[in-house]
Amino acid sequence: MSAAVVILLILILVGLYFFFRRRAKKKALKEDYGYVPSHAELYFEEYFGDIKSNWDLIEKGEARKWAENMGDKLDAVKGELDELKSKNRKVDKRIESIDERIDDIEDWS
């Protein structure tokens, strides 16, 4: 046999190997999914959890839950702000009282 025939035979065997390997992969995918999914579908299925965590993405259910709880959170913040405003008024009254006392002391001296 010549070298060209050996090389041709090797190329045919390698081609057959890849043909049957691809066919077996497609058959396995069709059994798992009911159809042969695209490369992009398989990629996102495998890495979607990582993509969500790396990009800080959330699912619709989580977004709805967050939005529903937002009213309660805003009410809590409003209560805290009202409390701070009340304390601020008390501090302002104390400062005014101290200012008046200082003025009285200065006038007395």
QUIBEL-V27920 format. One record per residue. RES is the residue in three letters. D_LAST is the distance of its C-alpha to the last C-alpha in Angstrom with 2 decimals. Layout:
res:RES d_last:D_LAST
res:RES d_last:D_LAST
//
This chain:
res:MET d_last:125.26
res:SER d_last:123.55
res:ALA d_last:119.89
res:ALA d_last:119.23
res:VAL d_last:120.58
res:VAL d_last:118.41
res:ILE d_last:115.29
res:LEU d_last:116.21
res:LEU d_last:116.79
res:ILE d_last:113.40
res:LEU d_last:111.64
res:ILE d_last:113.40
res:LEU d_last:112.41
res:VAL d_last:108.75
res:GLY d_last:108.79
res:LEU d_last:110.30
res:TYR d_last:107.72
res:PHE d_last:104.79
res:PHE d_last:106.53
res:PHE d_last:107.02
res:ARG d_last:103.58
res:ARG d_last:101.94
res:ARG d_last:104.21
res:ALA d_last:103.26
res:LYS d_last:99.53
res:LYS d_last:99.96
res:LYS d_last:102.01
res:ALA d_last:99.36
res:LEU d_last:96.59
res:LYS d_last:98.70
res:GLU d_last:99.25
res:ASP d_last:95.51
res:TYR d_last:94.19
res:GLY d_last:97.21
res:TYR d_last:97.04
res:VAL d_last:96.38
res:PRO d_last:92.66
res:SER d_last:91.51
res:HIS d_last:89.91
res:ALA d_last:86.51
res:GLU d_last:86.77
res:LEU d_last:87.57
res:TYR d_last:84.72
res:PHE d_last:82.10
res:GLU d_last:83.49
res:GLU d_last:83.14
res:TYR d_last:79.75
res:PHE d_last:77.93
res:GLY d_last:75.80
res:ASP d_last:74.68
res:ILE d_last:74.03
res:LYS d_last:71.86
res:SER d_last:69.74
res:ASN d_last:69.45
res:TRP d_last:68.47
res:ASP d_last:66.31
res:LEU d_last:68.60
res:ILE d_last:68.83
res:GLU d_last:71.61
res:LYS d_last:71.56
res:GLY d_last:71.22
res:GLU d_last:68.15
res:ALA d_last:66.61
res:ARG d_last:67.33
res:LYS d_last:65.82
res:TRP d_last:62.67
res:ALA d_last:62.44
res:GLU d_last:62.99
res:ASN d_last:60.20
res:MET d_last:57.81
res:GLY d_last:56.85
res:ASP d_last:55.80
res:LYS d_last:53.83
res:LEU d_last:52.04
res:ASP d_last:51.21
res:ALA d_last:49.73
res:VAL d_last:47.60
res:LYS d_last:46.47
res:GLY d_last:45.42
res:GLU d_last:43.43
res:LEU d_last:41.73
res:ASP d_last:40.85
res:GLU d_last:39.36
res:LEU d_last:37.29
res:LYS d_last:36.06
res:SER d_last:35.04
res:LYS d_last:33.10
res:ASN d_last:31.50
res:ARG d_last:30.32
res:LYS d_last:28.81
res:VAL d_last:26.97
res:ASP d_last:25.76
res:LYS d_last:24.44
res:ARG d_last:22.60
res:ILE d_last:21.05
res:GLU d_last:20.01
res:SER d_last:18.48
res:ILE d_last:16.54
res:ASP d_last:15.44
res:GLU d_last:14.29
res:ARG d_last:12.32
res:ILE d_last:10.66
res:ASP d_last:10.00
res:ASP d_last:8.64
res:ILE d_last:6.21
res:GLU d_last:5.33
res:ASP d_last:5.53
res:TRP d_last:3.77
res:SER d_last:0.00
//
